[in-house]
Each structure stands twice: as C-alpha cells, then as structure tokens.
C-alpha cells in the first residue's frame, strides 16, 4: 500500500480569535490498539481530539484511517475548546503544565514522533507518514510558544532510525 502525502500543519482561527495550529494524522500506541488523534495547538493549551482506534492485528485493521482522522479534524477546526473535548478519550493539556515539546523526524524504519512532556507525564504521538516534516512543525510550535516558558526541541535519527547522541 502506498503511503499518502502527509497533511501539512494548518493555521486556522479559533472561536476566541487566537490562531490554532492543526496537525493531522497522529496516533498513540496502546497495548492492543493504535489511538488516532488530531492535534490542535493554541496559545493556552494543546488539544488531542480522539479520531478513532484501530487494532494492531492485521486481520482487524482497515483502510481509510487517515481519511477518517482528517474528517474529524476538519469538523473540529472551528470548534470551541469545550467542544474539542466532547469525546471522553479527547484531552487537553494546559500550557502551564507543559515542560517541553520534542520532535524527531522519521527515517527508513521509524515514524516521526512528537512528544509533549508535562509536569506529571509524557504524551508521545507518532505520525502515519515517514515523510512528515517535523522540522517545519517544530519551527511553527517554537514561534507559537516562544514566550511559554518551555523549549520546543528537535532530535535526529540515523538512516536506521536510531536517535543520534544517545
């Protein structure tokens, strides 16, 4: 199956008038499933809007996961912060709890990652496309959160997918 072109970050206006950065097609790995999220970055919080869940089993997987996630994200573009959290699996992270944001590009064997560290936990998301431009995302997040009191940093991988410097 051919990998679709990744959706670039999109800036839209939130209902409160601030800019909202939407990044599409991210997922977290759970013990039995992949939990797909659409991520919205705003000056006061990061919102992970639950899009759907797919099973790790090849027999239970289905096509169209990315398309379905983008549809959820496009419906949420102009939603209020409260509406973004309508699904019980969606969650928001207040900016005051974030201690760091890290991006790692994809490689031949590894998918790009985005990690949001908080005072109590870490949320790691993987992108569905190995070609996703995390450097562009990191630069946009750096500008959005330049006065937020935490760093938006990058790590790199070698061609095999191993993190450099570790």
C-alpha positions in Angstrom: 0.0 0.0 0.0 1.4 3.4 -1.0 1.9 6.0 1.7 -0.3 9.1 1.2 1.2 12.5 1.2 1.3 13.9 4.7 -1.0 16.8 5.6 1.0 19.9 6.5 0.2 21.9 9.6 -2.7 24.3 9.1 -3.3 27.6 10.9 -6.9 28.5 11.5 -8.7 31.0 13.7 -10.1 29.6 16.9 -13.6 30.8 18.1 -11.8 33.0 20.7 -9.9 34.8 17.9 -6.5 33.3 18.6 -4.6 31.2 16.0 -5.0 27.5 16.2 -2.4 25.1 14.6 -3.9 21.9 13.4 -1.7 18.9 12.8 -3.3 15.8 11.4 -2.9 12.0 11.4 -1.1 11.4 14.7 -1.5 8.3 16.8 -0.5 6.8 20.2 0.4 3.2 20.7 -1.8 1.4 23.3 -1.3 -2.3 24.3 -3.8 -3.7 21.7 -4.6 -0.7 19.5 -3.5 2.5 17.8 -5.4 5.5 19.1 -5.6 8.2 16.4 -5.7 11.8 17.3 -6.0 15.2 15.6 -3.8 17.7 17.4 -4.6 21.4 17.9 -2.1 23.7 19.4 -3.3 27.0 20.8 -1.5 29.7 22.9 -3.1 28.4 26.1 -3.3 24.6 25.6 -2.7 21.6 23.4 -5.8 19.6 22.5 -5.7 15.9 21.4 -9.0 15.2 19.7 -9.7 11.5 19.6 -10.4 10.4 16.0 -10.7 6.7 16.2 -9.0 3.5 17.2 -7.6 0.7 15.1 -6.4 -2.7 16.2 -2.8 -3.9 15.8 -3.9 -7.2 14.4 -3.6 -7.3 10.6 -6.9 -9.1 10.4 -8.7 -6.3 12.2 -7.1 -3.3 10.5 -8.9 -1.3 8.0 -8.1 1.2 5.3 -9.1 4.8 5.4 -7.9 5.6 9.0 -6.1 8.7 7.9 -9.0 9.9 5.9 -11.4 9.4 8.8 -9.0 11.2 11.1 -8.7 14.2 8.8 -12.5 14.4 8.6 -12.7 14.5 12.4 -10.0 17.2 12.4 -11.7 19.3 9.7 -15.0 19.2 11.7 -13.2 20.4 14.8 -11.3 23.3 13.1 -13.7 26.0 14.3 -15.0 24.2 17.4 -14.6 25.8 20.9 -12.2 24.3 23.4 -15.0 22.7 25.2 -16.3 21.1 22.0 -12.8 19.7 21.2 -13.1 17.7 24.4 -16.6 16.2 23.7 -15.3 12.7 23.3 -14.2 11.0 26.6 -10.9 10.0 25.0 -10.0 13.5 23.9 -7.9 15.5 26.3 -6.3 18.9 26.7 -3.0 19.9 28.2 -2.8 23.4 29.8 0.2 25.3 28.7 1.2 25.8 32.3 1.7 22.0 32.7 4.0 21.6 29.7 7.7 21.3 30.4 9.0 20.5 26.9 7.9 19.6 23.3 10.3 17.4 21.3 10.1 16.4 17.7 12.0 13.5 16.0 12.0 13.1 12.2 11.1 9.8 10.5 13.6 7.5 8.8 13.6 4.4 6.7 12.5 2.3 9.7 10.9 4.7 12.1 8.0 7.1 12.0 8.3 10.8 13.1 7.4 11.4 16.7 6.1 14.4 18.7 6.4 14.3 22.5 4.7 16.7 24.8 6.3 16.5 28.3 4.2 17.7 31.3 4.9 18.0 35.0 3.3 14.6 35.5 3.6 12.5 32.3 4.7 12.4 28.7 2.4 12.1 25.7 4.2 10.6 22.7 2.5 10.7 19.3 3.7 9.0 16.0 2.8 10.3 12.5 1.4 7.9 10.0 3.8 9.1 7.3 7.6 8.7 7.5 7.9 11.8 5.2 6.2 14.2 7.6 8.1 17.4 8.0 8.7 17.7 11.8 11.2 20.5 11.3 8.6 22.7 9.9 6.2 21.8 12.7 8.9 22.4 15.3 9.6 25.9 13.9 5.9 26.8 14.0 5.5 25.5 17.5 8.6 27.4 18.5 7.1 30.6 17.3 3.7 29.9 18.9 5.2 29.0 22.3 8.3 31.3 22.3 7.1 33.0 25.5 5.6 30.0 27.1 8.5 29.0 29.4 9.4 25.7 27.8 11.6 24.6 24.9 10.5 23.1 21.6 13.4 21.0 20.6 14.5 18.6 17.9 16.4 15.3 17.9 17.7 13.5 14.8 17.9 9.9 13.7 20.4 8.0 11.6 19.1 6.2 8.5 18.3 3.1 10.5 16.0 5.0 12.9 18.2 5.2 15.9 18.3 8.5 17.8 21.6 10.3 17.4 23.5 11.3 20.5 22.0 8.6 22.7 
